[in-house]
Amino acid sequence: MSERTGKVVYDEFYPRFSKPIIDEIDRVLAQHYGFSDEELDFIINYDIKYRMGKE
């Protein structure tokens, strides 16, 4: 039986710190699916204001 401490452990995810990795994944997938440069630009910049925060 485990001891109950009331301690909560969780992981946090900050998309703005992962943006370069996410963009590279998008580039590889866009190439694989034959997206145009315009389509890739839309994907990379979609909702950037909301996903990256106010900074």
C-alpha positions in Angstrom: 0.0 0.0 0.0 1.4 3.4 -0.9 1.6 6.3 1.4 -0.7 9.3 0.7 1.2 12.5 1.0 -1.1 15.0 -0.8 1.7 15.8 -3.1 0.7 16.3 -6.8 3.2 15.7 -9.6 2.5 16.7 -13.1 4.3 17.6 -16.4 4.0 20.9 -18.0 4.3 21.6 -21.7 5.3 25.0 -23.1 4.8 25.1 -26.9 6.8 28.2 -27.4 10.0 26.4 -26.2 9.2 23.5 -28.6 8.4 25.7 -31.7 11.7 24.9 -33.6 11.1 21.2 -33.2 7.5 21.4 -34.1 8.3 23.5 -37.2 10.9 20.9 -38.4 8.3 18.1 -38.0 5.9 20.2 -40.0 8.5 20.7 -42.8 9.2 17.0 -43.0 5.5 16.1 -43.1 4.8 18.9 -45.7 7.5 17.5 -47.9 6.2 13.9 -47.5 2.6 15.0 -48.4 3.7 17.3 -51.2 2.4 20.6 -49.7 3.2 23.8 -51.4 5.4 26.5 -49.7 2.2 28.5 -49.1 0.5 25.6 -47.4 3.5 25.0 -45.2 3.7 28.7 -44.3 0.0 28.5 -43.2 0.7 25.5 -41.1 3.8 26.9 -39.4 2.2 30.3 -38.7 -1.4 29.1 -37.9 -2.6 30.6 -34.6 0.9 31.5 -33.6 -0.4 34.4 -31.5 -2.4 32.0 -29.4 0.0 29.0 -29.3 3.1 31.0 -28.4 1.7 33.3 -25.8 1.9 37.0 -25.5 5.7 37.2 -25.6 
